[in-house]
Every structure is written in structure tokens, then in C-alpha cells.
């Protein structure tokens, strides 16, 4: 039973990753880039700003809009925000 629960949990985690990456591919390139830098590469806002050639404030605003856009796409696909 424990192995079955672990398998199901692993499956759900992988399914969520696939949905996340699919939704990210559908975003504008600048939204995808800022989200990737901050959440997958662990860049700070300052580092992402420098990498993208933007001011810190512009990058913060872009990240905010990118999060909203990603959230909307995920919700449209029926993504459920719950901890496993």
C-alpha cells in the first residue's frame, strides 16, 4: 500500500510539472524568460534585471504580470493548487 501511494504521489507530481511546462510554453517569451530565471535558475530580481537588460522595477512588474498570466493559463487548464 505504501509503494502504491508513493507511485501515485510521484505520478501526480510529474503530471503537475508537465502542465506547468506546457503552460509556460504558451506564455509570451519575456514572461517565460523572467519566470524561468527567477524560479528555475534561482536568480534574484537584480540578477534577472541585469540578464534581461531591464531596470529592477520593470523586471518586478514583468514578473508580476508573468505570474498572473501563468496562473490564468493553469486555471484554464484545470490546474489545482494543492499540496501533495
Secondary structure as GFF3:
##gff-version 3
##sequence-region A 1 84
A	DSSP	alpha_helix	2	25	.	.	.	ID=ss1
A	DSSP	alpha_helix	29	35	.	.	.	ID=ss2
A	DSSP	pi_helix	36	40	.	.	.	ID=ss3
A	DSSP	alpha_helix	45	52	.	.	.	ID=ss4
A	DSSP	alpha_helix	56	76	.	.	.	ID=ss5
###
